[in-house]
Amino acid sequence: MTIEENVLLGPLTTLGVGGAAKYLVRVRSEGGLVEAVEFARAKALPVFVLGGGSNLLVGDNGFHGLVLRMEIAGSLAFDEKNDAVEVEAAAGMDWDGFVLATCERGLSGVECLAGIPGMVGGTPVQNVGAYGQEVAETIVSVRALDLTTMQFVSLSAAECGFAYRRSIFNSTARGRYVVTSVTFRFDRRLRVELRYAELQRRFEGQSPTPMEVYQAVREIRHGKGMLLVPGEADCRSAGSFFKNPVVSSAVFQRISDAAEGAVPYWDAGEGKVKLAAAWLVEQAGFHKGFAMGRAGISSSHTLAVVNRGGATAGEIVALRDEIVRRVEERFSVQLEQEPVILGDSRRLSSPASSL
Ligand SMILES: Cc1cc2nc3c(=O)[nH]c(=O)nc-3n(C[C@H](O)[C@H](O)[C@H](O)COP(=O)(O)OP(=O)(O)OC[C@H]3O[C@@H](n4cnc5c(N)ncnc54)[C@H](O)[C@@H]3O)c2cc1C
């Protein structure tokens, strides 16, 4: 096990801000993971699990603990089971690479999640979703180290408690599990089902293959600055900075009555409505390309807060607070931040687990 000291975390995240980790270990096997956690325990240090850093804002003071950078790799073994195919992917595998591998085999289930940055192990944490699909729909089980017992466990999809941008990993059991692999199941009989209007329009009257949808999703993402393309300024982001707020139908009605045009929304079930956070942000006076010092809003998507170059975490948080304040003032709706915060950023607590 190699222990690196005082490692700047900004370059390990897509937003590119934040201070250093006291210690960092690149975890390449389950044995290495156990060894690294034991090192942290011996020193009474908190640990933080880092994947691709694409849903993360690191505070300017960094993290006085051990960062476990998940780099467990491995080849994919597709297991044919009658009409289905099961495949276990290591936590450190690039997510988009995994999606591509499934689409190349003609498997439908995650093609709409193409182009989401980060690693396989990060996807169950917030149940990543896009263009009408959520990763929870194909996950069979998640293998993880339980830090409370130091045993490896297999958690079924039901045990993971998936909901919109939520699982036990980012809520009730936050900091308890380190995901080492995820097993997915694809039903061979399933045809591509397009639930997102933009995709439906693009493929009207056609039956696209998973590979065609994979490519279309990446193109759409690129147009919205939601695909990481090296060198493009808008890519210094953590994707959508705010979740789409779910409100009661009464709140939706109040906002609709006051709005000039139609208010975009999705039915969230149980009499609730999911509002488009991007619309709320725009209506509150922010626009694509908005700048506040070195922090700003993507020139292609109002929901992406970007590091315009050399921004501190404090500057990103100041812009976030301004957006939240103005949306609340205008609509009495509280926006909730999507990226995880690590470290000592203003008024924010660390999600790291204390061992
Ligand atoms: C341009 C862009 C577009 C994006 N688009 C989308 C989108 O469409 N939909 C969407 O849902 N998200 C999107 N995201 C957010 C992000 O890509 C996903 O949440 C991704 O799954 C995070 O994975 P990661 O490996 O980068 O995790 P990190 O950012 O490294 O970590 C995020 C959280 O997961 C935890 N974690 C990571 N790996 C593990 C593990 N192995 N075990 C336990 N905990 C772990 C971390 O501790 C942290 O709490 C986007 C981000 C960007 C930058």
The ligand as a Gaussian input file, in Angstrom:
#p B3LYP/6-31G(d) Opt

LIG

0 1
 C      -20.757000      17.094000     -16.709000
 C      -21.475000      16.271000     -15.679000
 C      -22.692000      15.681000     -15.990000
 C      -23.370000      14.888000     -15.047000
 N      -24.569000      14.360000     -15.391000
 C      -25.255000      13.624000     -14.485000
 C      -26.539000      13.062000     -14.825000
 O      -27.025000      13.227000     -15.936000
 N      -27.185000      12.350000     -13.882000
 C      -26.661000      12.134000     -12.647000
 O      -27.323000      11.468000     -11.846000
 N      -25.466000      12.633000     -12.294000
 C      -24.744000      13.377000     -13.185000
 N      -23.534000      13.920000     -12.836000
 C      -23.000000      13.705000     -11.479000
 C      -21.970000      12.563000     -11.370000
 O      -21.339000      12.335000     -12.598000
 C      -22.569000      11.248000     -10.860000
 O      -23.195000      11.432000      -9.626000
 C      -21.504000      10.146000     -10.750000
 O      -22.125000       8.897000     -10.580000
 C      -20.534000      10.365000      -9.596000
 O      -19.552000       9.340000      -9.649000
 P      -18.070000       9.596000      -9.209000
 O      -17.326000       8.330000      -9.386000
 O      -17.495000      10.772000      -9.914000
 O      -18.276000       9.920000      -7.662000
 P      -17.575000      11.042000      -6.759000
 O      -17.928000      12.391000      -7.265000
 O      -16.145000      10.739000      -6.597000
 O      -18.313000      10.788000      -5.370000
 C      -19.671000      11.168000      -5.202000
 C      -20.183000      10.540000      -3.893000
 O      -20.205000       9.124000      -4.038000
 C      -19.376000       8.514000      -3.055000
 N      -18.707000       7.391000      -3.707000
 C      -18.059000       7.375000      -4.895000
 N      -17.592000       6.149000      -5.169000
 C      -17.958000       5.365000      -4.117000
 C      -17.751000       3.992000      -3.785000
 N      -17.079000       3.177000      -4.583000
 N      -18.256000       3.527000      -2.607000
 C      -18.949000       4.355000      -1.781000
 N      -19.172000       5.651000      -2.031000
 C      -18.666000       6.151000      -3.189000
 C      -18.408000       9.595000      -2.598000
 O      -17.953000       9.350000      -1.278000
 C      -19.285000      10.823000      -2.681000
 O      -20.093000      10.894000      -1.547000
 C      -22.820000      14.703000     -13.761000
 C      -21.590000      15.298000     -13.440000
 C      -20.928000      16.073000     -14.395000
 C      -19.596000      16.691000     -14.038000

